[in-house]
Amino acid sequence: MKRREFISLASALPALAQQQPADSSQTITLEVNRSNILFTVSDRKGRFVNNLMKDEFEVFDNKRQQKILEFVTESNIPLRIALVFDTSNSISGRFRFEMETASQFLSSVLRPEQDRALIYAFDTQPYLVHGLTNDVEALGRKLRDLRPGGGTALFDTIVYSCRDHLAKEQPRHKYRRALIVIGDGEDNASHYTRDQALEMAQKSDVGIYAISTNITRVETGGDKLLKYFCAETGGLAFFPFKAEDLAQDFENIANELRSQYSILYRPEPLNLDGKYHSIQIRVKQRKDVAVRARKGYYAPSGL
């Protein structure tokens, strides 16, 4: 499988995006002079902290402190959500309940006037079940039609969801992009690697969330993988033991998507080196709160 070239800045570097036709040599090029980062702040009990002000934060790009140009509390940002379902045989036990719960999640979180969602399913390969839409009923019907069976191509599905759909929603800084994986984190059929999947999510400015279908109470390699994807992109992984806990996990994701801050800064120095740049956001003089954000981005290789 031939990879498409993708040279956009990973994090949320908005500005002016120019998108080329979707063919095998597709590139997405950004004129980069500002970086916009969405993040959440929570206390020690996991409750969102939504009353912080600009002067209480500091941001570092490759360990260099940056000047914050803009700061807002993002409670109404339009959502672009990809629901990604493992339909392999390994998760067949709770399959019906998971589909129904996901349908209820979409009904509760999507605001038709501004939000959109898509559905991918994967076993031995990814399947686009429904493209980006605000039609919650259509998405629900498609979910109810899904059937389990086959292998697991998780990495390919992440690449396709981000590259072919979420990344194309422009301008980049206007949307909150989230990919929600419902599966066990295993992969035995992908053409892309774990690192390639993560890189595509980072370059598409997508936060990954995961709801594990592992109910053994024993952490697996798949669980570790889901935690890794979520931590690197500023998302969160959930591990419900009972099927009934799924609804609460979806509600937690919905609440988080509506409870975020946004910081905008101009990277100094601005290096168009194509390398990975780390990001760190801190709350000054507060040890009782934690910031969760993507850990970095890929700078473009010159423009």
DACORDA-V363080 format. One record per residue. RES is the residue in three letters. SS is DSSP state (2 for helix, 1 for strand, 0 for the rest). D_CENTER is the distance of its C-alpha to the mean C-alpha in whole Angstrom. Layout:
res = {RES	RES}
ss = {SS	SS}
d_center = {D_CENTER	D_CENTER}
This chain:
res = {MET	LYS	ARG	ARG	GLU	PHE	ILE	SER	LEU	ALA	SER	ALA	LEU	PRO	ALA	LEU	ALA	GLN	GLN	GLN	PRO	ALA	ASP	SER	SER	GLN	THR	ILE	THR	LEU	GLU	VAL	ASN	ARG	SER	ASN	ILE	LEU	PHE	THR	VAL	SER	ASP	ARG	LYS	GLY	ARG	PHE	VAL	ASN	ASN	LEU	MET	LYS	ASP	GLU	PHE	GLU	VAL	PHE	ASP	ASN	LYS	ARG	GLN	GLN	LYS	ILE	LEU	GLU	PHE	VAL	THR	GLU	SER	ASN	ILE	PRO	LEU	ARG	ILE	ALA	LEU	VAL	PHE	ASP	THR	SER	ASN	SER	ILE	SER	GLY	ARG	PHE	ARG	PHE	GLU	MET	GLU	THR	ALA	SER	GLN	PHE	LEU	SER	SER	VAL	LEU	ARG	PRO	GLU	GLN	ASP	ARG	ALA	LEU	ILE	TYR	ALA	PHE	ASP	THR	GLN	PRO	TYR	LEU	VAL	HIS	GLY	LEU	THR	ASN	ASP	VAL	GLU	ALA	LEU	GLY	ARG	LYS	LEU	ARG	ASP	LEU	ARG	PRO	GLY	GLY	GLY	THR	ALA	LEU	PHE	ASP	THR	ILE	VAL	TYR	SER	CYS	ARG	ASP	HIS	LEU	ALA	LYS	GLU	GLN	PRO	ARG	HIS	LYS	TYR	ARG	ARG	ALA	LEU	ILE	VAL	ILE	GLY	ASP	GLY	GLU	ASP	ASN	ALA	SER	HIS	TYR	THR	ARG	ASP	GLN	ALA	LEU	GLU	MET	ALA	GLN	LYS	SER	ASP	VAL	GLY	ILE	TYR	ALA	ILE	SER	THR	ASN	ILE	THR	ARG	VAL	GLU	THR	GLY	GLY	ASP	LYS	LEU	LEU	LYS	TYR	PHE	CYS	ALA	GLU	THR	GLY	GLY	LEU	ALA	PHE	PHE	PRO	PHE	LYS	ALA	GLU	ASP	LEU	ALA	GLN	ASP	PHE	GLU	ASN	ILE	ALA	ASN	GLU	LEU	ARG	SER	GLN	TYR	SER	ILE	LEU	TYR	ARG	PRO	GLU	PRO	LEU	ASN	LEU	ASP	GLY	LYS	TYR	HIS	SER	ILE	GLN	ILE	ARG	VAL	LYS	GLN	ARG	LYS	ASP	VAL	ALA	VAL	ARG	ALA	ARG	LYS	GLY	TYR	TYR	ALA	PRO	SER	GLY	LEU}
ss = {0	0	0	0	0	0	0	0	0	0	0	0	0	0	0	1	1	1	1	0	0	0	0	0	0	0	0	1	1	1	1	0	0	0	1	1	1	1	1	1	1	1	1	0	0	0	0	1	0	0	0	0	0	2	2	2	1	1	1	1	1	0	0	1	1	1	0	1	1	1	1	1	1	1	0	0	0	1	1	1	1	1	1	1	1	1	0	0	2	2	2	2	2	2	2	2	2	2	2	2	2	2	2	2	2	2	2	2	2	0	0	0	0	0	0	1	1	1	1	1	1	1	0	0	0	1	1	1	1	1	1	1	1	0	0	2	2	2	2	2	2	2	2	2	2	0	0	0	0	0	0	0	0	2	2	2	2	2	2	2	2	2	2	2	0	2	2	2	0	0	0	2	2	2	1	1	1	1	1	1	1	1	1	0	0	0	0	0	0	0	0	0	0	2	2	2	2	2	2	2	2	2	2	0	0	1	1	1	1	1	1	1	0	0	0	0	0	0	0	0	2	2	2	2	2	2	2	2	2	2	2	2	2	0	0	0	1	1	0	0	0	0	0	0	2	2	2	2	2	2	2	2	2	2	2	2	2	0	0	1	1	1	1	1	1	0	0	0	0	0	0	0	0	0	0	1	1	1	1	1	1	1	1	0	0	0	0	0	1	1	1	1	1	0	0	1	1	1	0	0	0	0	0}
d_center = {24	24	21	20	20	17	18	16	15	12	11	12	15	16	20	21	20	22	21	23	24	22	24	24	24	22	21	19	20	20	23	21	23	20	17	15	13	11	12	13	17	19	22	23	23	20	20	19	21	21	24	24	25	25	27	26	23	23	21	21	21	22	24	26	25	24	26	24	24	23	21	20	19	16	17	17	15	14	11	9	8	8	10	11	14	17	20	22	25	24	22	25	26	24	23	24	23	20	20	22	20	16	19	20	16	16	19	19	16	16	19	20	21	18	15	14	12	13	14	14	16	17	21	22	20	17	19	17	19	18	17	15	17	18	21	20	23	23	19	21	24	22	20	24	25	23	25	24	25	25	23	20	18	14	14	15	13	10	12	13	10	9	12	14	12	9	11	14	14	16	17	13	14	15	12	9	6	3	4	7	9	13	15	17	15	18	18	22	22	19	21	18	17	15	15	15	12	10	12	11	7	8	11	9	7	3	2	3	6	9	13	15	18	21	24	26	25	25	22	22	20	18	17	17	14	12	13	12	9	8	10	10	6	8	6	9	11	14	17	20	23	24	23	24	21	19	19	19	16	14	16	15	11	13	15	12	10	14	15	14	16	16	18	19	21	23	23	26	27	25	25	24	24	21	21	18	18	17	16	18	18	21	23	27	29	27	27	26	22	19	16	13	11	9	13	13	13	16	19	20	24	26	26}
